[in-house]
Amino acid sequence: MRYFLELSYNGKAYHGWQNQPNAISVQEVLEKALATLLRKSTEIVGAGRTDAGVHALQMFAHFDNETVLEANQLKHQLNSFLPRDIAIHDIFAVENDAHARYDAISRTYFYRISLRKDPFNFDRAYQINTDLDIDLMNKASKLLFRYKDFECFSKTNTDVNTFNCKIMRAEWAQHEKELQFTIQADRFLRNMVRAVAGTLIGIGEGKIDLEGLHTIIKSKNRSEAGYSVPAHGLYLSEIEYPEHIKI
């Protein structure tokens, strides 16, 4: 049978989601925990690959097991076994061909910017000391809907079949002394959200104008876009799936 895990994690201690040869990952920790509890090697497939230091409020992964599991019991066992920076929220059976990555309808990220020095938030949000034109950043965000090819925001030397993504939402909102950027799409390229955020910040700082954003996207050149904002302010917040995959 195939099962989905719903989990969240603080990415500070991990070199991203995916297994790495010489660094600890969230996937590795989960697979070791499952192997111990199920008493057999268990491979899991995640809904995506978050970069080193990126957090997830909601992540999904699937794994297979020959026998029917007591899902609620396994959830409690995993939460007792896993470190405190990884939490399992649900385990449920799905169709045997359901896939955590390929069946996802959309993914949503948000990026946190602290507009003042905060000793309790420095490792959870990116501090910016310059004034930002939020209205202009939102105008720029709406321009993203006109495009599909976002190669300019992709990490170079990435092995993908297409750079096309359908962006469904992109907006900035201020909450007291914190600015948050929310972006939703059917898929994201490697490093894409951090590069988009950095480019839009450049617009808010007056370093890039709106016409410049068109030029950047049409260039398909990563070096033309803005900088990648630090990973610690980025959160994968929601992944949507069709209801029919659940049993």
Buried (B, 14 or more C-beta within 10 A) or exposed (E): BBBBBBBBBBBBBBBBBBBBEEEEBBBBBBBBBBEEBBEEEBEBBBBBBBBBBBBBBBBBBBBEBEEEBEBEEBBEBBBEBBEEBBBBEEBBBBEEEBBBBEBBEBBBBBBBBBBEEEEEBEEBBBBBEEEBEBEBBBEBBEBBEEBEBBBBBBBEEEEEEEBBBEBBEBBBEEEEEBBBBBBBBBBBBBBBBBBBBBBBBBBBBEEBEEEBBBEBBEEBEBEBBBEBBBBBBBBBBBBBBEEEBEE
